[in-house]
Amino acid sequence: MQSKHAWTKVTKKNQWKYVKPIVKKAMKSGKMEAIGKTKGKEIVYKFVYNYKGKIIEGTCIAKKGVVKLSDAWVKTIGL
């Protein structure tokens, strides 16, 4: 986990086992919008979710009906 993603603002440690449930909730309950396509024509989505007053953002790709996480972070700039 990269420290620049600021996960310690919402978890006790910068480890996937702490981050994963937050990302899953953000992908399921957050606002998701299509932002483009990959070269292989898969749809790229951006998601945004308010978690305990912090904004969780990320990107994911839908391929053959399966959505896979690309990246996610806690927003720290432009608040």
PDB file of N, CA, C and O in Angstrom:
ATOM      1  N   MET A   1       0.853  -1.174   0.000  1.00  0.00           N
ATOM      2  CA  MET A   1       0.000   0.000   0.000  1.00  0.00           C
ATOM      3  C   MET A   1       0.902   1.241   0.000  1.00  0.00           C
ATOM      4  O   MET A   1       1.827   1.351   0.804  1.00  0.00           O
ATOM      5  N   GLN A   2       0.619   2.153  -0.898  1.00  0.00           N
ATOM      6  CA  GLN A   2       1.427   3.362  -1.005  1.00  0.00           C
ATOM      7  C   GLN A   2       0.964   4.393   0.019  1.00  0.00           C
ATOM      8  O   GLN A   2      -0.235   4.633   0.166  1.00  0.00           O
ATOM      9  N   SER A   3       1.904   4.997   0.720  1.00  0.00           N
ATOM     10  CA  SER A   3       1.553   5.983   1.744  1.00  0.00           C
ATOM     11  C   SER A   3       0.857   7.198   1.138  1.00  0.00           C
ATOM     12  O   SER A   3       0.069   7.857   1.816  1.00  0.00           O
ATOM     13  N   LYS A   4       1.138   7.504  -0.136  1.00  0.00           N
ATOM     14  CA  LYS A   4       0.502   8.662  -0.775  1.00  0.00           C
ATOM     15  C   LYS A   4      -1.011   8.489  -0.901  1.00  0.00           C
ATOM     16  O   LYS A   4      -1.723   9.463  -1.145  1.00  0.00           O
ATOM     17  N   HIS A   5      -1.508   7.270  -0.740  1.00  0.00           N
ATOM     18  CA  HIS A   5      -2.949   7.039  -0.825  1.00  0.00           C
ATOM     19  C   HIS A   5      -3.668   7.366   0.478  1.00  0.00           C
ATOM     20  O   HIS A   5      -4.897   7.319   0.532  1.00  0.00           O
ATOM     21  N   ALA A   6      -2.927   7.692   1.515  1.00  0.00           N
ATOM     22  CA  ALA A   6      -3.432   8.256   2.778  1.00  0.00           C
ATOM     23  C   ALA A   6      -4.440   7.379   3.518  1.00  0.00           C
ATOM     24  O   ALA A   6      -5.350   7.905   4.159  1.00  0.00           O
ATOM     25  N   TRP A   7      -4.300   6.075   3.447  1.00  0.00           N
ATOM     26  CA  TRP A   7      -5.260   5.185   4.116  1.00  0.00           C
ATOM     27  C   TRP A   7      -5.225   5.298   5.631  1.00  0.00           C
ATOM     28  O   TRP A   7      -6.208   4.960   6.289  1.00  0.00           O
ATOM     29  N   THR A   8      -4.121   5.763   6.201  1.00  0.00           N
ATOM     30  CA  THR A   8      -4.072   5.897   7.660  1.00  0.00           C
ATOM     31  C   THR A   8      -4.989   7.007   8.169  1.00  0.00           C
ATOM     32  O   THR A   8      -5.164   7.150   9.379  1.00  0.00           O
ATOM     33  N   LYS A   9      -5.570   7.783   7.279  1.00  0.00           N
ATOM     34  CA  LYS A   9      -6.569   8.781   7.686  1.00  0.00           C
ATOM     35  C   LYS A   9      -7.899   8.119   8.043  1.00  0.00           C
ATOM     36  O   LYS A   9      -8.728   8.720   8.727  1.00  0.00           O
ATOM     37  N   VAL A  10      -8.108   6.874   7.579  1.00  0.00           N
ATOM     38  CA  VAL A  10      -9.378   6.184   7.850  1.00  0.00           C
ATOM     39  C   VAL A  10      -9.191   4.779   8.437  1.00  0.00           C
ATOM     40  O   VAL A  10     -10.174   4.131   8.798  1.00  0.00           O
ATOM     41  N   THR A  11      -7.952   4.304   8.535  1.00  0.00           N
ATOM     42  CA  THR A  11      -7.675   2.990   9.123  1.00  0.00           C
ATOM     43  C   THR A  11      -6.514   3.116  10.102  1.00  0.00           C
ATOM     44  O   THR A  11      -5.766   4.093  10.078  1.00  0.00           O
ATOM     45  N   LYS A  12      -6.377   2.112  10.962  1.00  0.00           N
ATOM     46  CA  LYS A  12      -5.282   2.190  11.933  1.00  0.00           C
ATOM     47  C   LYS A  12      -3.926   1.842  11.328  1.00  0.00           C
ATOM     48  O   LYS A  12      -2.887   2.281  11.821  1.00  0.00           O
ATOM     49  N   LYS A  13      -3.943   1.042  10.246  1.00  0.00           N
ATOM     50  CA  LYS A  13      -2.690   0.684   9.581  1.00  0.00           C
ATOM     51  C   LYS A  13      -2.873   0.725   8.069  1.00  0.00           C
ATOM     52  O   LYS A  13      -3.974   0.530   7.555  1.00  0.00           O
ATOM     53  N   ASN A  14      -1.792   0.977   7.383  1.00  0.00           N
ATOM     54  CA  ASN A  14      -1.791   1.051   5.923  1.00  0.00           C
ATOM     55  C   ASN A  14      -1.600  -0.357   5.346  1.00  0.00           C
ATOM     56  O   ASN A  14      -0.612  -0.643   4.670  1.00  0.00           O
ATOM     57  N   GLN A  15      -2.582  -1.229   5.637  1.00  0.00           N
ATOM     58  CA  GLN A  15      -2.519  -2.616   5.178  1.00  0.00           C
ATOM     59  C   GLN A  15      -3.828  -2.984   4.498  1.00  0.00           C
ATOM     60  O   GLN A  15      -4.894  -2.511   4.891  1.00  0.00           O
ATOM     61  N   TRP A  16      -3.744  -3.834   3.471  1.00  0.00           N
ATOM     62  CA  TRP A  16      -4.905  -4.202   2.672  1.00  0.00           C
ATOM     63  C   TRP A  16      -6.037  -4.786   3.517  1.00  0.00           C
ATOM     64  O   TRP A  16      -7.206  -4.531   3.226  1.00  0.00           O
ATOM     65  N   LYS A  17      -5.722  -5.562   4.555  1.00  0.00           N
ATOM     66  CA  LYS A  17      -6.784  -6.173   5.358  1.00  0.00           C
ATOM     67  C   LYS A  17      -7.647  -5.120   6.055  1.00  0.00           C
ATOM     68  O   LYS A  17      -8.803  -5.403   6.373  1.00  0.00           O
ATOM     69  N   TYR A  18      -7.131  -3.931   6.300  1.00  0.00           N
ATOM     70  CA  TYR A  18      -7.907  -2.838   6.888  1.00  0.00           C
ATOM     71  C   TYR A  18      -8.585  -1.989   5.815  1.00  0.00           C
ATOM     72  O   TYR A  18      -9.681  -1.469   6.023  1.00  0.00           O
ATOM     73  N   VAL A  19      -7.935  -1.856   4.686  1.00  0.00           N
ATOM     74  CA  VAL A  19      -8.434  -1.008   3.598  1.00  0.00           C
ATOM     75  C   VAL A  19      -9.544  -1.700   2.800  1.00  0.00           C
ATOM     76  O   VAL A  19     -10.500  -1.049   2.380  1.00  0.00           O
ATOM     77  N   LYS A  20      -9.425  -2.997   2.593  1.00  0.00           N
ATOM     78  CA  LYS A  20     -10.343  -3.747   1.733  1.00  0.00           C
ATOM     79  C   LYS A  20     -11.821  -3.542   2.069  1.00  0.00           C
ATOM     80  O   LYS A  20     -12.603  -3.282   1.155  1.00  0.00           O
ATOM     81  N   PRO A  21     -12.248  -3.647   3.343  1.00  0.00           N
ATOM     82  CA  PRO A  21     -13.680  -3.464   3.611  1.00  0.00           C
ATOM     83  C   PRO A  21     -14.185  -2.058   3.264  1.00  0.00           C
ATOM     84  O   PRO A  21     -15.339  -1.885   2.872  1.00  0.00           O
ATOM     85  N   ILE A  22     -13.320  -1.073   3.410  1.00  0.00           N
ATOM     86  CA  ILE A  22     -13.705   0.304   3.083  1.00  0.00           C
ATOM     87  C   ILE A  22     -13.857   0.455   1.573  1.00  0.00           C
ATOM     88  O   ILE A  22     -14.814   1.066   1.098  1.00  0.00           O
ATOM     89  N   VAL A  23     -12.921  -0.097   0.828  1.00  0.00           N
ATOM     90  CA  VAL A  23     -12.978  -0.017  -0.633  1.00  0.00           C
ATOM     91  C   VAL A  23     -14.201  -0.770  -1.158  1.00  0.00           C
ATOM     92  O   VAL A  23     -14.887  -0.289  -2.060  1.00  0.00           O
ATOM     93  N   LYS A  24     -14.472  -1.940  -0.600  1.00  0.00           N
ATOM     94  CA  LYS A  24     -15.647  -2.708  -1.030  1.00  0.00           C
ATOM     95  C   LYS A  24     -16.927  -1.906  -0.809  1.00  0.00           C
ATOM     96  O   LYS A  24     -17.801  -1.874  -1.675  1.00  0.00           O
ATOM     97  N   LYS A  25     -17.035  -1.257   0.354  1.00  0.00           N
ATOM     98  CA  LYS A  25     -18.220  -0.445   0.650  1.00  0.00           C
ATOM     99  C   LYS A  25     -18.301   0.751  -0.297  1.00  0.00           C
ATOM    100  O   LYS A  25     -19.383   1.102  -0.767  1.00  0.00           O
ATOM    101  N   ALA A  26     -17.159   1.373  -0.573  1.00  0.00           N
ATOM    102  CA  ALA A  26     -17.127   2.526  -1.481  1.00  0.00           C
ATOM    103  C   ALA A  26     -17.572   2.129  -2.883  1.00  0.00           C
ATOM    104  O   ALA A  26     -18.313   2.864  -3.537  1.00  0.00           O
ATOM    105  N   MET A  27     -17.119   0.967  -3.344  1.00  0.00           N
ATOM    106  CA  MET A  27     -17.499   0.507  -4.683  1.00  0.00           C
ATOM    107  C   MET A  27     -18.976   0.132  -4.737  1.00  0.00           C
ATOM    108  O   MET A  27     -19.634   0.337  -5.757  1.00  0.00           O
ATOM    109  N   LYS A  28     -19.491  -0.411  -3.654  1.00  0.00           N
ATOM    110  CA  LYS A  28     -20.887  -0.856  -3.625  1.00  0.00           C
ATOM    111  C   LYS A  28     -21.860   0.299  -3.394  1.00  0.00           C
ATOM    112  O   LYS A  28     -22.905   0.372  -4.041  1.00  0.00           O
ATOM    113  N   SER A  29     -21.518   1.198  -2.476  1.00  0.00           N
ATOM    114  CA  SER A  29     -22.468   2.230  -2.052  1.00  0.00           C
ATOM    115  C   SER A  29     -22.161   3.628  -2.566  1.00  0.00           C
ATOM    116  O   SER A  29     -23.012   4.514  -2.482  1.00  0.00           O
ATOM    117  N   GLY A  30     -20.973   3.841  -3.092  1.00  0.00           N
ATOM    118  CA  GLY A  30     -20.596   5.174  -3.548  1.00  0.00           C
ATOM    119  C   GLY A  30     -21.182   5.527  -4.902  1.00  0.00           C
ATOM    120  O   GLY A  30     -21.792   4.695  -5.573  1.00  0.00           O
ATOM    121  N   LYS A  31     -20.984   6.777  -5.287  1.00  0.00           N
ATOM    122  CA  LYS A  31     -21.416   7.239  -6.607  1.00  0.00           C
ATOM    123  C   LYS A  31     -20.404   6.740  -7.634  1.00  0.00           C
ATOM    124  O   LYS A  31     -19.204   6.980  -7.504  1.00  0.00           O
ATOM    125  N   MET A  32     -20.896   6.047  -8.650  1.00  0.00           N
ATOM    126  CA  MET A  32     -20.012   5.500  -9.671  1.00  0.00           C
ATOM    127  C   MET A  32     -20.423   6.037 -11.032  1.00  0.00           C
ATOM    128  O   MET A  32     -21.607   6.069 -11.368  1.00  0.00           O
ATOM    129  N   GLU A  33     -19.435   6.459 -11.811  1.00  0.00           N
ATOM    130  CA  GLU A  33     -19.726   6.946 -13.158  1.00  0.00           C
ATOM    131  C   GLU A  33     -18.662   6.462 -14.137  1.00  0.00           C
ATOM    132  O   GLU A  33     -17.486   6.342 -13.795  1.00  0.00           O
ATOM    133  N   ALA A  34     -19.099   6.190 -15.348  1.00  0.00           N
ATOM    134  CA  ALA A  34     -18.178   5.773 -16.406  1.00  0.00           C
ATOM    135  C   ALA A  34     -17.343   6.973 -16.828  1.00  0.00           C
ATOM    136  O   ALA A  34     -17.874   8.064 -17.042  1.00  0.00           O
ATOM    137  N   ILE A  35     -16.031   6.768 -16.947  1.00  0.00           N
ATOM    138  CA  ILE A  35     -15.154   7.879 -17.333  1.00  0.00           C
ATOM    139  C   ILE A  35     -14.364   7.590 -18.602  1.00  0.00           C
ATOM    140  O   ILE A  35     -13.611   8.445 -19.069  1.00  0.00           O
ATOM    141  N   GLY A  36     -14.525   6.407 -19.162  1.00  0.00           N
ATOM    142  CA  GLY A  36     -13.808   6.094 -20.394  1.00  0.00           C
ATOM    143  C   GLY A  36     -13.758   4.606 -20.666  1.00  0.00           C
ATOM    144  O   GLY A  36     -14.458   3.809 -20.040  1.00  0.00           O
ATOM    145  N   LYS A  37     -12.907   4.254 -21.621  1.00  0.00           N
ATOM    146  CA  LYS A  37     -12.720   2.850 -21.991  1.00  0.00           C
ATOM    147  C   LYS A  37     -11.235   2.557 -22.122  1.00  0.00           C
ATOM    148  O   LYS A  37     -10.439   3.444 -22.430  1.00  0.00           O
ATOM    149  N   THR A  38     -10.872   1.306 -21.886  1.00  0.00           N
ATOM    150  CA  THR A  38      -9.494   0.873 -22.095  1.00  0.00           C
ATOM    151  C   THR A  38      -9.287   0.586 -23.579  1.00  0.00           C
ATOM    152  O   THR A  38     -10.241   0.619 -24.356  1.00  0.00           O
ATOM    153  N   LYS A  39      -8.066   0.310 -23.970  1.00  0.00           N
ATOM    154  CA  LYS A  39      -7.792  -0.057 -25.365  1.00  0.00           C
ATOM    155  C   LYS A  39      -8.535  -1.326 -25.747  1.00  0.00           C
ATOM    156  O   LYS A  39      -8.884  -1.521 -26.911  1.00  0.00           O
ATOM    157  N   GLY A  40      -8.775  -2.186 -24.766  1.00  0.00           N
ATOM    158  CA  GLY A  40      -9.525  -3.418 -25.007  1.00  0.00           C
ATOM    159  C   GLY A  40     -11.027  -3.228 -24.941  1.00  0.00           C
ATOM    160  O   GLY A  40     -11.774  -4.206 -24.983  1.00  0.00           O
ATOM    161  N   LYS A  41     -11.483  -1.988 -24.837  1.00  0.00           N
ATOM    162  CA  LYS A  41     -12.899  -1.604 -24.844  1.00  0.00           C
ATOM    163  C   LYS A  41     -13.638  -1.890 -23.533  1.00  0.00           C
ATOM    164  O   LYS A  41     -14.865  -1.802 -23.495  1.00  0.00           O
ATOM    165  N   GLU A  42     -12.917  -2.232 -22.460  1.00  0.00           N
ATOM    166  CA  GLU A  42     -13.585  -2.375 -21.172  1.00  0.00           C
ATOM    167  C   GLU A  42     -13.924  -0.984 -20.641  1.00  0.00           C
ATOM    168  O   GLU A  42     -13.200  -0.022 -20.900  1.00  0.00           O
ATOM    169  N   ILE A  43     -15.018  -0.881 -19.906  1.00  0.00           N
ATOM    170  CA  ILE A  43     -15.449   0.414 -19.375  1.00  0.00           C
ATOM    171  C   ILE A  43     -14.689   0.713 -18.080  1.00  0.00           C
ATOM    172  O   ILE A  43     -14.582  -0.142 -17.201  1.00  0.00           O
ATOM    173  N   VAL A  44     -14.166   1.935 -17.976  1.00  0.00           N
ATOM    174  CA  VAL A  44     -13.467   2.396 -16.780  1.00  0.00           C
ATOM    175  C   VAL A  44     -14.429   3.272 -15.986  1.00  0.00           C
ATOM    176  O   VAL A  44     -15.055   4.178 -16.537  1.00  0.00           O
ATOM    177  N   TYR A  45     -14.543   2.995 -14.688  1.00  0.00           N
ATOM    178  CA  TYR A  45     -15.429   3.747 -13.802  1.00  0.00           C
ATOM    179  C   TYR A  45     -14.622   4.450 -12.724  1.00  0.00           C
ATOM    180  O   TYR A  45     -13.553   3.990 -12.320  1.00  0.00           O
ATOM    181  N   LYS A  46     -15.157   5.574 -12.267  1.00  0.00           N
ATOM    182  CA  LYS A  46     -14.626   6.269 -11.099  1.00  0.00           C
ATOM    183  C   LYS A  46     -15.692   6.178 -10.020  1.00  0.00           C
ATOM    184  O   LYS A  46     -16.878   6.352 -10.302  1.00  0.00           O
ATOM    185  N   PHE A  47     -15.278   5.907  -8.784  1.00  0.00           N
ATOM    186  CA  PHE A  47     -16.240   5.913  -7.683  1.00  0.00           C
ATOM    187  C   PHE A  47     -15.799   6.902  -6.612  1.00  0.00           C
ATOM    188  O   PHE A  47     -14.609   7.150  -6.415  1.00  0.00           O
ATOM    189  N   VAL A  48     -16.801   7.462  -5.922  1.00  0.00           N
ATOM    190  CA  VAL A  48     -16.576   8.433  -4.858  1.00  0.00           C
ATOM    191  C   VAL A  48     -17.512   8.070  -3.714  1.00  0.00           C
ATOM    192  O   VAL A  48     -18.693   7.798  -3.932  1.00  0.00           O
ATOM    193  N   TYR A  49     -16.982   8.066  -2.491  1.00  0.00           N
ATOM    194  CA  TYR A  49     -17.774   7.663  -1.330  1.00  0.00           C
ATOM    195  C   TYR A  49     -17.326   8.459  -0.112  1.00  0.00           C
ATOM    196  O   TYR A  49     -16.129   8.646   0.109  1.00  0.00           O
ATOM    197  N   ASN A  50     -18.285   8.924   0.675  1.00  0.00           N
ATOM    198  CA  ASN A  50     -17.979   9.629   1.916  1.00  0.00           C
ATOM    199  C   ASN A  50     -17.929   8.607   3.043  1.00  0.00           C
ATOM    200  O   ASN A  50     -18.944   7.994   3.375  1.00  0.00           O
ATOM    201  N   TYR A  51     -16.761   8.425   3.626  1.00  0.00           N
ATOM    202  CA  TYR A  51     -16.566   7.463   4.714  1.00  0.00           C
ATOM    203  C   TYR A  51     -16.102   8.214   5.956  1.00  0.00           C
ATOM    204  O   TYR A  51     -14.959   8.666   6.033  1.00  0.00           O
ATOM    205  N   LYS A  52     -16.998   8.338   6.920  1.00  0.00           N
ATOM    206  CA  LYS A  52     -16.678   9.011   8.186  1.00  0.00           C
ATOM    207  C   LYS A  52     -16.087  10.400   7.967  1.00  0.00           C
ATOM    208  O   LYS A  52     -15.139  10.798   8.644  1.00  0.00           O
ATOM    209  N   GLY A  53     -16.657  11.129   7.015  1.00  0.00           N
ATOM    210  CA  GLY A  53     -16.217  12.490   6.743  1.00  0.00           C
ATOM    211  C   GLY A  53     -15.019  12.608   5.817  1.00  0.00           C
ATOM    212  O   GLY A  53     -14.601  13.720   5.494  1.00  0.00           O
ATOM    213  N   LYS A  54     -14.462  11.496   5.386  1.00  0.00           N
ATOM    214  CA  LYS A  54     -13.342  11.501   4.441  1.00  0.00           C
ATOM    215  C   LYS A  54     -13.840  10.992   3.095  1.00  0.00           C
ATOM    216  O   LYS A  54     -14.697  10.109   3.041  1.00  0.00           O
ATOM    217  N   ILE A  55     -13.313  11.537   2.022  1.00  0.00           N
ATOM    218  CA  ILE A  55     -13.728  11.142   0.680  1.00  0.00           C
ATOM    219  C   ILE A  55     -12.819  10.024   0.170  1.00  0.00           C
ATOM    220  O   ILE A  55     -11.601  10.182   0.089  1.00  0.00           O
ATOM    221  N   ILE A  56     -13.436   8.894  -0.171  1.00  0.00           N
ATOM    222  CA  ILE A  56     -12.726   7.767  -0.762  1.00  0.00           C
ATOM    223  C   ILE A  56     -12.989   7.822  -2.262  1.00  0.00           C
ATOM    224  O   ILE A  56     -14.142   7.880  -2.688  1.00  0.00           O
ATOM    225  N   GLU A  57     -11.937   7.803  -3.056  1.00  0.00           N
ATOM    226  CA  GLU A  57     -12.064   7.813  -4.510  1.00  0.00           C
ATOM    227  C   GLU A  57     -11.309   6.620  -5.075  1.00  0.00           C
ATOM    228  O   GLU A  57     -10.404   6.074  -4.444  1.00  0.00           O
ATOM    229  N   GLY A  58     -11.703   6.235  -6.267  1.00  0.00           N
ATOM    230  CA  GLY A  58     -10.988   5.148  -6.912  1.00  0.00           C
ATOM    231  C   GLY A  58     -11.455   4.924  -8.326  1.00  0.00           C
ATOM    232  O   GLY A  58     -12.394   5.560  -8.803  1.00  0.00           O
ATOM    233  N   THR A  59     -10.777   4.001  -8.988  1.00  0.00           N
ATOM    234  CA  THR A  59     -11.149   3.611 -10.339  1.00  0.00           C
ATOM    235  C   THR A  59     -11.240   2.095 -10.403  1.00  0.00           C
ATOM    236  O   THR A  59     -10.557   1.378  -9.672  1.00  0.00           O
ATOM    237  N   CYS A  60     -12.096   1.633 -11.291  1.00  0.00           N
ATOM    238  CA  CYS A  60     -12.252   0.200 -11.508  1.00  0.00           C
ATOM    239  C   CYS A  60     -12.617  -0.035 -12.965  1.00  0.00           C
ATOM    240  O   CYS A  60     -13.015   0.886 -13.678  1.00  0.00           O
ATOM    241  N   ILE A  61     -12.475  -1.275 -13.392  1.00  0.00           N
ATOM    242  CA  ILE A  61     -12.735  -1.645 -14.782  1.00  0.00           C
ATOM    243  C   ILE A  61     -13.755  -2.767 -14.815  1.00  0.00           C
ATOM    244  O   ILE A  61     -13.643  -3.745 -14.076  1.00  0.00           O
ATOM    245  N   ALA A  62     -14.763  -2.616 -15.691  1.00  0.00           N
ATOM    246  CA  ALA A  62     -15.767  -3.659 -15.891  1.00  0.00           C
ATOM    247  C   ALA A  62     -15.395  -4.458 -17.128  1.00  0.00           C
ATOM    248  O   ALA A  62     -15.273  -3.908 -18.223  1.00  0.00           O
ATOM    249  N   LYS A  63     -15.217  -5.750 -16.946  1.00  0.00           N
ATOM    250  CA  LYS A  63     -14.840  -6.626 -18.055  1.00  0.00           C
ATOM    251  C   LYS A  63     -15.697  -7.882 -17.983  1.00  0.00           C
ATOM    252  O   LYS A  63     -15.625  -8.647 -17.021  1.00  0.00           O
ATOM    253  N   LYS A  64     -16.499  -8.078 -19.005  1.00  0.00           N
ATOM    254  CA  LYS A  64     -17.385  -9.246 -19.092  1.00  0.00           C
ATOM    255  C   LYS A  64     -18.263  -9.381 -17.851  1.00  0.00           C
ATOM    256  O   LYS A  64     -18.442 -10.477 -17.320  1.00  0.00           O
ATOM    257  N   GLY A  65     -18.803  -8.260 -17.400  1.00  0.00           N
ATOM    258  CA  GLY A  65     -19.723  -8.266 -16.270  1.00  0.00           C
ATOM    259  C   GLY A  65     -19.071  -8.326 -14.898  1.00  0.00           C
ATOM    260  O   GLY A  65     -19.769  -8.345 -13.885  1.00  0.00           O
ATOM    261  N   VAL A  66     -17.753  -8.355 -14.851  1.00  0.00           N
ATOM    262  CA  VAL A  66     -17.032  -8.399 -13.578  1.00  0.00           C
ATOM    263  C   VAL A  66     -16.312  -7.068 -13.382  1.00  0.00           C
ATOM    264  O   VAL A  66     -15.586  -6.610 -14.264  1.00  0.00           O
ATOM    265  N   VAL A  67     -16.522  -6.448 -12.213  1.00  0.00           N
ATOM    266  CA  VAL A  67     -15.881  -5.171 -11.910  1.00  0.00           C
ATOM    267  C   VAL A  67     -14.652  -5.443 -11.048  1.00  0.00           C
ATOM    268  O   VAL A  67     -14.743  -6.096 -10.008  1.00  0.00           O
ATOM    269  N   LYS A  68     -13.500  -4.933 -11.492  1.00  0.00           N
ATOM    270  CA  LYS A  68     -12.247  -5.144 -10.766  1.00  0.00           C
ATOM    271  C   LYS A  68     -11.626  -3.805 -10.403  1.00  0.00           C
ATOM    272  O   LYS A  68     -11.578  -2.882 -11.216  1.00  0.00           O
ATOM    273  N   LEU A  69     -11.157  -3.719  -9.181  1.00  0.00           N
ATOM    274  CA  LEU A  69     -10.516  -2.515  -8.676  1.00  0.00           C
ATOM    275  C   LEU A  69      -9.211  -2.240  -9.413  1.00  0.00           C
ATOM    276  O   LEU A  69      -8.409  -3.148  -9.637  1.00  0.00           O
ATOM    277  N   SER A  70      -9.007  -0.982  -9.785  1.00  0.00           N
ATOM    278  CA  SER A  70      -7.734  -0.562 -10.378  1.00  0.00           C
ATOM    279  C   SER A  70      -6.889   0.163  -9.343  1.00  0.00           C
ATOM    280  O   SER A  70      -5.714  -0.151  -9.155  1.00  0.00           O
ATOM    281  N   ASP A  71      -7.502   1.145  -8.668  1.00  0.00           N
ATOM    282  CA  ASP A  71      -6.788   1.963  -7.696  1.00  0.00           C
ATOM    283  C   ASP A  71      -7.808   2.628  -6.785  1.00  0.00           C
ATOM    284  O   ASP A  71      -8.960   2.821  -7.174  1.00  0.00           O
ATOM    285  N   ALA A  72      -7.392   2.975  -5.581  1.00  0.00           N
ATOM    286  CA  ALA A  72      -8.270   3.685  -4.647  1.00  0.00           C
ATOM    287  C   ALA A  72      -7.404   4.459  -3.660  1.00  0.00           C
ATOM    288  O   ALA A  72      -6.262   4.088  -3.389  1.00  0.00           O
ATOM    289  N   TRP A  73      -7.971   5.547  -3.125  1.00  0.00           N
ATOM    290  CA  TRP A  73      -7.217   6.413  -2.227  1.00  0.00           C
ATOM    291  C   TRP A  73      -8.172   7.264  -1.409  1.00  0.00           C
ATOM    292  O   TRP A  73      -9.364   7.352  -1.706  1.00  0.00           O
ATOM    293  N   VAL A  74      -7.625   7.892  -0.370  1.00  0.00           N
ATOM    294  CA  VAL A  74      -8.359   8.870   0.428  1.00  0.00           C
ATOM    295  C   VAL A  74      -7.994  10.231  -0.143  1.00  0.00           C
ATOM    296  O   VAL A  74      -6.816  10.570  -0.255  1.00  0.00           O
ATOM    297  N   LYS A  75      -9.003  11.005  -0.500  1.00  0.00           N
ATOM    298  CA  LYS A  75      -8.741  12.311  -1.116  1.00  0.00           C
ATOM    299  C   LYS A  75      -8.159  13.264  -0.077  1.00  0.00           C
ATOM    300  O   LYS A  75      -8.710  13.420   1.013  1.00  0.00           O
ATOM    301  N   THR A  76      -7.046  13.895  -0.424  1.00  0.00           N
ATOM    302  CA  THR A  76      -6.386  14.825   0.494  1.00  0.00           C
ATOM    303  C   THR A  76      -6.175  16.204  -0.124  1.00  0.00           C
ATOM    304  O   THR A  76      -5.843  17.151   0.588  1.00  0.00           O
ATOM    305  N   ILE A  77      -6.362  16.332  -1.434  1.00  0.00           N
ATOM    306  CA  ILE A  77      -6.133  17.600  -2.140  1.00  0.00           C
ATOM    307  C   ILE A  77      -7.457  18.110  -2.693  1.00  0.00           C
ATOM    308  O   ILE A  77      -8.279  17.333  -3.181  1.00  0.00           O
ATOM    309  N   GLY A  78      -7.654  19.411  -2.613  1.00  0.00           N
ATOM    310  CA  GLY A  78      -8.837  20.017  -3.216  1.00  0.00           C
ATOM    311  C   GLY A  78     -10.104  19.865  -2.401  1.00  0.00           C
ATOM    312  O   GLY A  78     -11.204  19.861  -2.953  1.00  0.00           O
ATOM    313  N   LEU A  79      -9.958  19.741  -1.094  1.00  0.00           N
ATOM    314  CA  LEU A  79     -11.145  19.611  -0.241  1.00  0.00           C
ATOM    315  C   LEU A  79     -11.685  20.959   0.163  1.00  0.00           C
ATOM    316  O   LEU A  79     -12.681  21.035   0.881  1.00  0.00           O
TER     317      LEU A  79
END
